[in-house]
Amino acid sequence: MPSWRTTLTAAGISDPRLREDYTHVARRVLRREPAPYVTLRLLVAPPLVPWLTAGVAFMNLVDDVAETGTPQERSAGLAALTGQVETALKTGDSPDPLIRAYVHAVATRGLPAHWVSRFLEGAATAEAGFEGFGTEEDFQAYLDAYAWPGVLVFTGLQYRGGPDEEQAAGWRRFVDAAQRVDFLADLAGDLAAGRLCLPRARLAEHSVTRADLERARDTPAVRALLADEARRARAALAATEGILGLVEPGLRPVTAAMTELMGHQLAAVERAGTRALRKDVGYGLAAPVRTLLRARAGRSRHRPAG
């Protein structure tokens, strides 16, 4: 793995202040999410790493503000952040090194600013004011408003000029699957935090109440609901087939690893059944290690000469 300095140079980042900004961002991501940071460093082509690291840091910053504090505090925080980002996008500068690095990445890679604005707007509405989903249509609206732009403010930086229509649609399918798996895997924790992330209409279809889920009742109706949700997630995951063809070569190993890990986690959810109501379902240790090693070996085999 090349040094961080070499990685910055490979991306063409030579300005000393910007190199410090990107280094600040990398340290922040490493502290907050060490596994994604290590995955980026090991699997992504070095010239893409600084851009994507800045994207992860920005995505995390917006998520944190949208999910921290009272509704009034979240609203005020997002309004302030949106103002800072909009100013930085116009001027190319910011007193915050994270925002400074991110807007530099957006400008350098040519990511359309509407994805950034859409994500911030979705954070202030769909996420900060989240009250669950009444129907499948509400879930899809949440993806369009928040989850999809949230992925593209990060992954969109791989493309010069931003993703085209087909590439953006591919990531829309990807985030549909990822969100379904995530909501099932984190069901216990979300319920404990007062969040129900399954559409209420589907609970009603199975004659299941929210209390049934909160109390982790192991009943035929609850088992049928969870199995139905897992089938929907499995279908969404199958719909991501072909995503690697829409990804830049330098990001394909990590995208393949992410997709594989989603499958592992969904299988673990399916095995857990109603136990997923008592404890969040992780990847385990063996599957991520095997996936990372395979992806690393594949990247080494297919790395261009020179």
N, C-alpha and C positions, 0 to 999 in steps of 0.2 A: 504494500500500500504506500503510495507516494506521500511525502510530508505535506502538511497543510500549506506551507509556503509554495511548494511545487504545484499543488493543486490550484492555488490562486493564480499562479503564473500561467498554468495551462489554460485557464479561463480568460486570460488576457487582462487580469486585474492588476495594474501596476501602480496606481496612485497610492501613496503611503496611507493617507487617511482612509481610503476605501478598504485597503487591506486590513487595517485595524477594525473597521466596521464589520467586515465579514468574519473576522476572527472573533469579535465579540458575539456575533450571531451564532457562530459554530459552538462556542462555549455554552451559550444559553440553551441551545438545542441539546447538547450533550448532558447538561445538568437535568433538564426537564424530561427528556426522552432518550436515554442512552441507546436503547435498542434500535430505533429508527436511524439515529445518527451513525452508529456503527455500520448498519446495513447500507446506508448511502455511501459511506467511505469505502466499504469493501466491494460493493457491487456496481456502483454507477461510474461511468466514464469520468475521469477527473475533470475535463473541461465543463461538465454539467454540474458537478458537485456544489460549487459555491452558490449557483443560482437556486438550485433545489433546496439547499440548506436555508437560504434566506426565505424561500417560500414556506417551508415547514415552520420556521420561526414566526413568520407573519400569521399564518393560519392558527398557530397555537396562541399567539397574542390576542387575536380577535375572539377565539373560543374562550379564553380565560376571562376576558372582560365581559363577554355575554353570559357567563355562567357564575359570576362571583358577586355576592352582595344581594341587597334587596332589589326588587324590580326597579325602584327609582334610581338606585346606585348603578345598576346595569345600564339603564337608559342614559343616564348622565355620562357614564364612562364611555359608552359607544358613540354618543354624540361628540364628545371631545376627541375621541380617537379618529372618528370619521373626518372631523375638521383638520386634524393634523395630517392625515394621509392625503386628503384632497389638496392641501397646500403643498405637501411634498411632491405630489405627482405633477403639480403645475410648475414648481420652482426647481425641482431636482434636489432639494436640500431639506434637512430636518435637524432639530437639536437631538433627536433620538437616533442613536446609531443603528438600531434595528430597522426602523422605518427608512433611514437613509440608505442602508444596504438594499432593502427590498425595492424601493422605488428605482434604485440604480439597476437592479436586476430586471424590473419591468421595462424600463426604458431600453436597456441594452438588448434584451431578447425580443422586444417589440410586442409584449403581451398587451392586448387591448385593455384599456383602463376600465371598460364597462364590466369586466369580470370582477375586478377589485371592488368597484362601487356596488355591484350586485351582491357580493358576499357581505359587505358591510351593512347594506340595507337588510339583507336576510337575517344577519345577526341581531339587528335591532328589532326585528318583527318575529320571524319564525322561531328563532332560538331564544332570545331574551324573554319573549312572552309565551314560551311553550306551555301549552296546557293539554298536550296529548292529541291524538287523532280520533276524529269521529268515524271516518271512513278511509278506505284505500285512497280515494281521491285526495283527502287531506294529507296523507302520507306522501303522495306524489308531488303535491304542492310544496311540501316541506323540502323535498329533494331539489325541486327547481329553484326555490328561493334561497336555500342555505347550503345544503350538503354538496350539490353539484358545483356551484361557484367556489365553494370551499376547497374542493379537490383541484379545480382548475387554476386557482391562484397559486397553487403549488406545482402540479404536474404540467400546467400550461407553459411553464418556463422552459420546458425541454424543446419547444418548437420556436424557431425564429419566425416572428410575426404572429405568434399565437396559434392555437389549434384551428384547423379548418372545420367545416361543418361535420364531416364524417368522424374526425378525431374527437371533437367535442361530444358527439353522440355516443361514441364508444366509451368515453369516460362517464357519461350519464348512465349507461348500462352497468358499468363497473360500480359506481357509487350506489346504485339501487341494490345490488347484491351485497356490497360491503355494509350498508346501513341495516339491511335485514339481519345479516349474521350478527352484527354488533348488538342490535337491540335484543336478540335472543340470548346471546352470550352474557350480556350485562343485565338481564332481566331482574335478577335478585337485587343487585345494587341499585338499579333504577327505582324499583318498587320501594326499597328502603328509604330512598331519597324523596319519595313522593311523586315519582314520574312513572306513568304507564305509557309505554311506547308501542303497544299493540293497538290497532284500531278498535274502538269500543264496539263498532258494528260486528266485528268478527267474534268478540266475546259473546255478544247477544246471539249470534248464529249458533253457537255451541252451548248456550244456556249456562255460561260461566260468568261469575261476577268478579269485580275487582278484588273483593274480599277473599274469594277463592284463591286468587293468585297471591295476594299479600300473606295469606296464612299457609301457603304452599300445600294446598289440599291435593292429595293424590286420588283423584276421582276419574272415572272414564271420560267425563266431559272435558276436564282439564287436560288429560292426556291427548284427547282428540284435537283440542285447540292447538296445543304445542306441536303435535305432529303435522297439523295443517300448515302452521306457520313455517315449520322446517321445510315442508315441501315447496312452499312459495319461495323460500330462500334458495333452495336447491335449484329451482327453475331459473331464478334470477342469476345464479352463479353460472349455470349452463349458457345463459344468454351472453355472458362476457367472452365466450369463445371468439377468437379472432382479434382480441385486444392487442396482442403482441404485434400484429401487422400494422397497427396504428401508432405504435410507440417508436420513438427514435432508438436506434440500435444501442446507444449508450445507456438507456434506461430499461431495456428489455429484461436483463437478469433480475432486477429488483421487482419489476412488474410481475414476472413469472413467479417469483418467490411469494409475493403478496397474494396472488391468486391461489397458489397452492396452500398457503397457510389459512386462507379463508375456508378452503375445503376441509382442512384438518379441524378447524374450530367448529365448523358446522357439524361435522361427524361427531365431535365430542358432545355437542348440544343434543344431537339425536340420541346418543347413548345415554346421556344424563336423564332425559325425560323430565319428570317433575322435580328431580333434584336440582335442576337449573333455577327453580324458584327459591331455593335455599342458599345457593352459593353461585357466584358468577363462574362462568366456564372459560378457562384459559386455553392456551395452546398446548400446555405441558412444556417440557424441556426438550425431549428427544426430537419431536417433529421440527421445531424451529432450527435446531442445530443441524439436523440432516438436510433440511431445505437450504439453509445458508451455505453449507459446505458444497452441496450439489451446484447451487447457483454460482458460487465462487469458482468452482472447477470449470463450469461451462463458460464463464466469462474469460477465464484464463485461456481456454482452448480457442475461443473465437476472437481474442483481442487482436486488433490489426497490428501488423508489424510497424515498428517505428513509433 
